[in-house]
Amino acid sequence: MAEGYSDQLKKFKERNDEDLEDARSVLEGNRTGADDEVQGALGEASDSIDEAARAMSEAASAANDYAQNI
């Protein structure tokens, strides 16, 4: 009888180990996906900052030109 329980426990442990490995794979995939999303957002933010800096430079240049013509 104890041998039957031992076999059941081994099968349970094997299934548990498989489930754990599946969960690890899913978590790693989620982490990679999240990293990609963060990198994308940082890239977009960087582009927006660059665009704002160009606009500010153009505005400063226009203000300087206007001030020189007064």
VOBA-1610 file (N, C-alpha, C; in pm, whole numbers, padded with zeros to 5 digits, always signed):
BEGIN
Met+00082-00119+00000Met+00000+00000+00000Met+00086+00125+00000Ala+00192+00124+00081Ala+00282+00239+00087Ala+00348+00261-00048Glu+00372+00153-00121Glu+00435+00165-00253Glu+00343+00240-00349Gly+00215+00217-00340Gly+00118+00288-00423Gly+00120+00436-00394Tyr+00129+00473-00268Tyr+00136+00615-00230Tyr+00266+00677-00281Ser+00373+00601-00274Ser+00504+00649-00319Ser+00499+00679-00469Asp+00437+00591-00546Asp+00423+00614-00690Asp+00337+00737-00718Gln+00229+00751-00642Gln+00141+00867-00659Gln+00216+00996-00627Leu+00295+00991-00520Leu+00373+01110-00483Leu+00476+01145-00590Lys+00539+01045-00648Lys+00636+01069-00755Lys+00568+01134-00876Lys+00452+01081-00913Lys+00378+01138-01026Lys+00335+01282-00996Phe+00289+01303-00872Phe+00248+01437-00831Phe+00366+01533-00839Lys+00482+01489-00790Lys+00602+01573-00792Lys+00643+01604-00936Glu+00637+01504-01024Glu+00671+01526-01165Glu+00579+01630-01228Arg+00449+01615-01203Arg+00353+01713-01257Arg+00379+01851-01198Asn+00408+01855-01069Asn+00438+01982-01002Asn+00561+02048-01064Asp+00665+01967-01087Asp+00788+02020-01147Asp+00761+02074-01289Glu+00680+02002-01365Glu+00644+02047-01500Glu+00566+02178-01494Asp+00470+02185-01402Asp+00391+02308-01386Asp+00479+02425-01345Leu+00573+02396-01256Leu+00665+02501-01211Leu+00750+02551-01327Glu+00798+02461-01409Glu+00879+02501-01525Glu+00794+02580-01624Asp+00670+02540-01645Asp+00581+02616-01732Asp+00559+02757-01678Ala+00538+02767-01547Ala+00518+02899-01485Ala+00642+02986-01501Arg+00758+02926-01484Arg+00883+03002-01502Arg+00895+03054-01645Ser+00860+02972-01741Ser+00866+03012-01881Ser+00772+03130-01907Val+00652+03121-01853Val+00554+03229-01872Val+00606+03358-01808Leu+00660+03346-01687Leu+00712+03466-01619Leu+00827+03528-01697Glu+00915+03445-01750Glu+01027+03497-01828Glu+00976+03567-01954Gly+00875+03509-02017Gly+00815+03572-02134Gly+00752+03705-02099Asn+00682+03710-01986Asn+00620+03835-01942Asn+00725+03941-01912Arg+00834+03898-01848Arg+00942+03992-01814Arg+01003+04048-01942Thr+01028+03961-02038Thr+01086+04006-02165Thr+00991+04102-02236Gly+00862+04067-02236Gly+00763+04155-02299Gly+00756+04290-02230Ala+00761+04290-02099Ala+00756+04416-02023Ala+00881+04498-02051Asp+00996+04433-02058Asp+01120+04505-02089Asp+01110+04571-02226Asp+01055+04498-02322Asp+01039+04554-02456Asp+00946+04674-02455Glu+00838+04665-02379Glu+00743+04777-02371Glu+00808+04899-02306Val+00886+04877-02201Val+00953+04988-02134Val+01054+05052-02229Gln+01130+04970-02299Gln+01229+05025-02393Gln+01159+05105-02503Gly+01046+05056-02550Gly+00970+05129-02651Gly+00920+05263-02598Ala+00869+05262-02476Ala+00820+05386-02415Ala+00934+05485-02394Leu+01049+05434-02351Leu+01165+05523-02334Leu+01209+05582-02466Gly+01205+05502-02571Gly+01241+05552-02704Gly+01145+05661-02749Glu+01017+05640-02727Glu+00917+05741-02764Glu+00937+05869-02682Ala+00965+05853-02554Ala+00987+05971-02469Ala+01111+06046-02515Ser+01214+05974-02550Ser+01337+06037-02599Ser+01310+06115-02728Asp+01232+06056-02817Asp+01196+06124-02942Asp+01117+06251-02913Ser+01024+06243-02817Ser+00944+06361-02781Ser+01032+06471-02721Ile+01126+06432-02639Ile+01218+06530-02579Ile+01302+06597-02688Asp+01351+06517-02781Asp+01429+06573-02892Asp+01346+06670-02975Glu+01222+06632-03000Glu+01133+06718-03078Glu+01105+06849-03003Ala+01083+06840-02872Ala+01058+06960-02792Ala+01183+07049-02789Ala+01299+06988-02780Ala+01424+07066-02779Ala+01443+07140-02911Arg+01412+07074-03022Arg+01421+07140-03153Arg+01323+07257-03161Ala+01201+07236-03113Ala+01100+07342-03117Ala+01144+07460-03030Met+01200+07432-02913Met+01247+07540-02825Met+01363+07615-02889Ser+01451+07543-02956Ser+01564+07606-03024Ser+01515+07697-03136Glu+01418+07647-03212Glu+01362+07729-03320Glu+01292+07852-03264Ala+01219+07835-03153Ala+01151+07949-03091Ala+01252+08052-03038Ala+01360+08004-02978Ala+01464+08095-02928Ala+01530+08168-03043Ser+01553+08097-03151Ser+01614+08160-03268Ser+01521+08266-03327Ala+01392+08233-03335Ala+01295+08328-03388Ala+01285+08450-03296Ala+01286+08427-03166Ala+01280+08539-03071Ala+01405+08626-03083Asn+01518+08564-03102Asn+01644+08638-03119Asn+01639+08722-03247Asp+01591+08661-03356Asp+01579+08734-03482Asp+01483+08852-03466Tyr+01372+08831-03398Tyr+01274+08938-03376Tyr+01336+09050-03293Ala+01409+09012-03187Ala+01471+09113-03100Ala+01574+09195-03177Gln+01643+09136-03269Gln+01744+09208-03346Gln+01681+09303-03448Asn+01559+09277-03488Asn+01492+09359-03587Asn+01410+09472-03524Ile+01403+09477-03393Ile+01325+09582-03327Ile+01404+09711-03325
//
